[in-house]
């Protein structure tokens, strides 16, 4: 091969490399993604007014004394099945994830010896009353922020009253629960569960 042929081959290789380099520069300029100043996507949510006009005011809950007057211990026992994964109800029962609940009504808050309560629960003062237990069972973290109890709560007031009536019976000294006449409830209100 003479030098002219070698120059043509080297020129072709050099020209190909020059074309590939130019294509790479143009492709990077055209297809380089734009990096946002803030990572993530903005999601636009259109808020719509609720159907039927403005929202209705929340209904005030019936007092615990009224609900306890019509509470059913049998339904409370069924509701207590939500609790048995973490608590026992037997006299002298052992502590599980949560403390034993025998005689909880009237007992000091964080009062089971040998159970490791959270600092938030240890900070609670006084004894468990029917009203306190009702508020706690509705939302444990609402009443005691920082509690270790992961249970979400029982939103229905009548179910809480049934459970409290059941728990009240698991005690050496059950607290006197209000009767229908004491609470001022009529039999027609009992049917409106």
ChimeraX attribute file (.defattr): number of C-alpha atoms within 10 A of each C-alpha:
attribute: neighborCount
match mode: 1-to-1
recipient: residues
	/A:1	5
	/A:2	6
	/A:3	8
	/A:4	9
	/A:5	10
	/A:6	11
	/A:7	11
	/A:8	11
	/A:9	12
	/A:10	12
	/A:11	12
	/A:12	12
	/A:13	12
	/A:14	12
	/A:15	12
	/A:16	12
	/A:17	12
	/A:18	12
	/A:19	12
	/A:20	12
	/A:21	12
	/A:22	11
	/A:23	12
	/A:24	12
	/A:25	11
	/A:26	12
	/A:27	11
	/A:28	10
	/A:29	10
	/A:30	9
	/A:31	8
	/A:32	9
	/A:33	8
	/A:34	6
	/A:35	7
	/A:36	8
	/A:37	6
	/A:38	7
	/A:39	7
	/A:40	7
	/A:41	7
	/A:42	7
	/A:43	6
	/A:44	6
	/A:45	6
	/A:46	6
	/A:47	6
	/A:48	6
	/A:49	9
	/A:50	8
	/A:51	7
	/A:52	7
	/A:53	7
	/A:54	8
	/A:55	9
	/A:56	7
	/A:57	6
	/A:58	6
	/A:59	6
	/A:60	6
	/A:61	10
	/A:62	10
	/A:63	13
	/A:64	22
	/A:65	20
	/A:66	23
	/A:67	26
	/A:68	25
	/A:69	21
	/A:70	23
	/A:71	26
	/A:72	18
	/A:73	19
	/A:74	13
	/A:75	17
	/A:76	20
	/A:77	16
	/A:78	14
	/A:79	18
	/A:80	21
	/A:81	11
	/A:82	12
	/A:83	15
	/A:84	14
	/A:85	11
	/A:86	14
	/A:87	20
	/A:88	20
	/A:89	21
	/A:90	13
	/A:91	13
	/A:92	10
	/A:93	13
	/A:94	16
	/A:95	18
	/A:96	13
	/A:97	15
	/A:98	18
	/A:99	22
	/A:100	21
	/A:101	23
	/A:102	21
	/A:103	20
	/A:104	25
	/A:105	24
	/A:106	16
	/A:107	15
	/A:108	14
	/A:109	19
	/A:110	22
	/A:111	16
	/A:112	16
	/A:113	9
	/A:114	9
	/A:115	15
	/A:116	14
	/A:117	19
	/A:118	14
	/A:119	12
	/A:120	14
	/A:121	19
	/A:122	14
	/A:123	12
	/A:124	14
	/A:125	10
	/A:126	13
	/A:127	16
	/A:128	20
	/A:129	16
	/A:130	21
	/A:131	13
	/A:132	16
	/A:133	19
	/A:134	20
	/A:135	19
	/A:136	18
	/A:137	24
	/A:138	20
	/A:139	17
	/A:140	21
	/A:141	18
	/A:142	14
	/A:143	16
	/A:144	18
	/A:145	12
	/A:146	13
	/A:147	16
	/A:148	16
	/A:149	17
	/A:150	9
	/A:151	14
	/A:152	12
	/A:153	16
	/A:154	19
	/A:155	11
	/A:156	12
	/A:157	20
	/A:158	23
	/A:159	23
	/A:160	27
	/A:161	28
	/A:162	25
	/A:163	27
	/A:164	29
	/A:165	28
	/A:166	22
	/A:167	21
	/A:168	23
	/A:169	16
	/A:170	18
	/A:171	18
	/A:172	10
	/A:173	11
	/A:174	15
	/A:175	15
	/A:176	9
	/A:177	17
	/A:178	17
	/A:179	16
	/A:180	18
	/A:181	11
	/A:182	11
	/A:183	17
	/A:184	13
	/A:185	16
	/A:186	12
	/A:187	11
	/A:188	7
	/A:189	12
	/A:190	15
	/A:191	8
	/A:192	6
	/A:193	10
